[in-house]
Amino acid sequence: MRVRSLVSRCTVVLLAAAVAIWPAGPAAAASLPLDRCYDLETPQHEDERDWFAPGNVHTTWPSPVGMVDRDVFRASAIGTIRIDHWGTRKSISGELPLAGSGWPAPDAPRYALIAKVTSGSMLVLRNGLTYTTGRWFPVGADSGCMLYSNGGAPSRLIFSFNDPNLGDNGGGASVWVRQWWN
C-alpha cells in the first residue's frame, strides 16, 4: 500500500514538472475575416441603420469605408416588391423556379434581391459560385458570407431585384450590410 502511495505522488510531481517546463504551443492565429463572418462576430464596419433599396432602380451601397481585396460581406434585408401595376407582391427572397435566361441573374430566384460589384469579383459561399464584374448574384433576405476579390480599380456594391422589367415595380427592401477585413 505504501509503495502505491509513493508511486502516485511521484507521478503527480513528474506530471506537474512536465507541464511547467513544456514549451508553449504556437500563439493562436488571428481569426480570418471569413471565420468572423461565419461566427457572426462584430464586424469592422456595419451600416449604422438599414437603408432602402427601391424595387424599381439599381441602388449603390452607401459605404463610407469602400471595398478592399479579401474583404468579407454579409447583407441582410427585409421587404417585398410590387412587380406589376396590378399590385402583385413578392418576397425579396424571391421564388422558384430559378429565373433563367432573359433575367438579370438567371441562376437566382425570380424577384429576389440581387447585387453586383463594379470591379473585381464576389464569391458567394452559399452557392459556391464566383460572380465577376457586373454579373448579378443572389442576396435575398440573407446573403450568407461573401468573399470579395479585386486586384484593380475601386469597386462599388450595387443592389437591385431579379426582374427583367424594373419599370413597373414598387416597394423594395430595407438592407443592412456588414463588412469584415484583416
C-alpha distance (Angstrom), angle and dihedral (degrees) to the residues before:
residue distance angle dihedral
M1 . . .
R2 3.79 . .
V3 3.82 92.4 .
R4 3.80 91.2 51.9
S5 3.83 90.8 52.3
L6 3.79 91.0 49.2
V7 3.83 92.1 49.6
S8 3.82 90.7 49.5
R9 3.80 92.1 51.6
C10 3.80 92.4 47.8
T11 3.80 90.7 49.5
V12 3.81 91.6 52.3
V13 3.82 91.9 48.3
L14 3.81 92.5 48.3
L15 3.82 92.5 48.4
A16 3.81 91.8 48.7
A17 3.81 90.8 49.6
A18 3.80 91.9 48.1
V19 3.80 91.8 51.7
A20 3.80 91.2 47.8
I21 3.81 95.4 51.9
W22 3.82 99.9 32.4
P23 3.82 110.2 113.3
A24 3.75 115.2 -107.0
G25 3.79 116.8 -108.6
P26 3.79 122.2 -112.8
A27 3.77 115.3 -66.3
A28 3.76 113.5 -95.4
A29 3.77 109.9 -91.8
A30 3.76 116.4 -117.4
S31 3.77 108.5 -99.4
L32 3.77 115.9 -103.4
P33 3.81 122.0 -117.4
L34 3.80 90.5 -110.7
D35 3.81 91.3 53.6
R36 3.80 90.6 49.1
C37 3.81 90.5 50.9
Y38 3.82 92.4 50.1
D39 3.81 89.9 48.3
L40 3.83 90.7 46.4
E41 3.80 90.4 -126.4
T42 3.78 118.8 168.6
P43 3.82 107.7 -71.5
Q44 3.80 124.4 -132.9
H45 3.80 87.2 -121.1
E46 3.77 134.8 17.0
D47 3.76 132.4 165.0
E48 3.80 109.0 -90.9
R49 3.78 87.8 -135.3
D50 3.75 136.0 -4.8
W51 3.80 118.2 -83.4
F52 3.79 130.5 -151.7
A53 3.81 124.4 -104.8
P54 3.84 106.1 -168.2
G55 3.80 117.3 -138.0
N56 3.79 94.8 -125.9
V57 3.84 104.3 52.7
H58 3.81 142.8 41.1
T59 3.82 110.7 -100.2
T60 3.82 125.1 -157.8
W61 3.81 115.4 -139.2
P62 3.82 105.6 -110.4
S63 3.82 95.5 -133.9
P64 3.80 117.3 166.6
V65 3.84 92.0 -164.3
G66 3.80 103.8 49.2
M67 3.79 128.5 -145.9
V68 3.81 126.7 -70.3
D69 3.81 131.6 -173.2
R70 3.84 112.3 -79.7
D71 3.82 94.7 16.9
V72 3.80 114.1 144.1
F73 3.80 122.4 -139.0
R74 3.79 137.1 -168.8
A75 3.80 121.9 -173.5
S76 3.80 123.6 -164.3
A77 3.79 124.6 -173.4
I78 3.79 144.7 171.3
G79 3.77 130.0 -163.4
T80 3.78 147.5 78.2
I81 3.77 133.2 -107.5
R82 3.76 128.6 -142.7
I83 3.81 105.5 -132.2
D84 3.81 101.4 -168.2
H85 3.81 143.2 17.6
W86 3.83 91.3 -96.5
G87 3.81 93.2 67.6
T88 3.81 102.3 -105.1
R89 3.82 106.5 163.7
K90 3.81 128.4 -157.3
S91 3.80 133.2 -171.6
I92 3.80 116.3 -108.0
S93 3.82 85.7 -123.8
G94 3.80 86.1 71.5
E95 3.78 129.4 -141.7
L96 3.78 138.4 -97.2
P97 2.93 143.6 -76.0
L98 3.79 97.5 64.5
A99 3.78 113.4 -103.8
G100 3.80 101.4 -107.5
S101 3.79 128.7 -167.4
G102 3.78 119.1 -13.8
W103 3.82 93.2 36.5
P104 3.83 124.1 101.8
A105 3.85 92.3 -114.9
P106 3.82 107.1 25.7
D107 3.83 93.4 -176.6
A108 3.83 94.8 50.6
P109 3.81 130.7 80.7
R110 3.79 115.2 -85.3
Y111 3.85 114.5 -94.7
A112 3.84 93.2 8.3
L113 3.79 123.1 142.7
I114 3.82 106.2 -96.6
A115 3.81 135.9 -178.9
K116 3.80 141.3 -165.3
V117 3.81 138.0 -168.0
T118 3.80 121.9 -125.9
S119 3.81 93.2 -144.1
G120 3.80 133.1 19.0
S121 3.79 123.3 6.6
M122 3.80 141.3 -75.8
L123 3.81 124.3 -138.3
V124 3.80 107.6 -151.0
L125 3.78 102.1 -155.2
R126 3.81 93.8 -165.3
N127 3.81 90.6 70.5
G128 3.82 99.5 17.5
L129 3.81 93.4 -124.3
T130 3.81 128.1 132.5
Y131 3.81 116.4 -141.3
T132 3.80 116.4 -157.0
T133 3.81 128.1 -148.6
G134 3.80 112.5 -46.1
R135 3.81 95.7 4.5
W136 3.82 114.0 126.3
F137 3.82 118.2 -126.4
P138 3.82 131.1 -169.1
V139 3.81 120.5 -94.0
G140 3.81 106.4 157.4
A141 3.81 116.7 160.8
D142 3.84 92.2 -31.9
S143 3.79 123.6 15.7
G144 3.77 94.7 -164.3
C145 3.80 116.1 -141.5
M146 3.81 116.1 -30.1
L147 3.81 125.5 -169.5
Y148 3.81 117.2 -146.0
S149 3.83 120.8 -150.6
N150 3.78 125.0 -170.9
G151 3.76 134.7 153.0
G152 3.77 97.0 175.2
A153 3.77 144.8 33.1
P154 3.81 123.9 12.8
S155 3.78 112.9 -87.7
R156 3.77 140.0 -149.2
L157 3.79 129.9 -150.8
I158 3.81 111.7 -130.2
F159 3.82 125.3 -166.6
S160 3.79 129.7 -156.4
F161 3.80 140.5 139.3
N162 3.77 130.0 -88.6
D163 3.79 96.6 -113.0
P164 3.81 124.6 118.6
N165 3.83 89.7 -144.2
L166 3.81 112.4 46.6
G167 3.81 90.6 163.6
D168 3.82 95.7 84.2
N169 3.81 95.6 42.4
G170 3.78 130.5 111.1
G171 3.79 135.9 173.0
G172 3.77 117.6 42.9
A173 3.78 143.8 -176.6
S174 3.78 137.1 -64.4
V175 3.81 102.0 -134.6
W176 3.80 131.0 -161.9
V177 3.84 120.6 -173.9
R178 3.81 127.4 -163.9
Q179 3.82 124.1 -166.1
W180 3.81 132.4 -163.4
W181 3.81 127.4 -171.2
N182 3.82 140.6 163.9
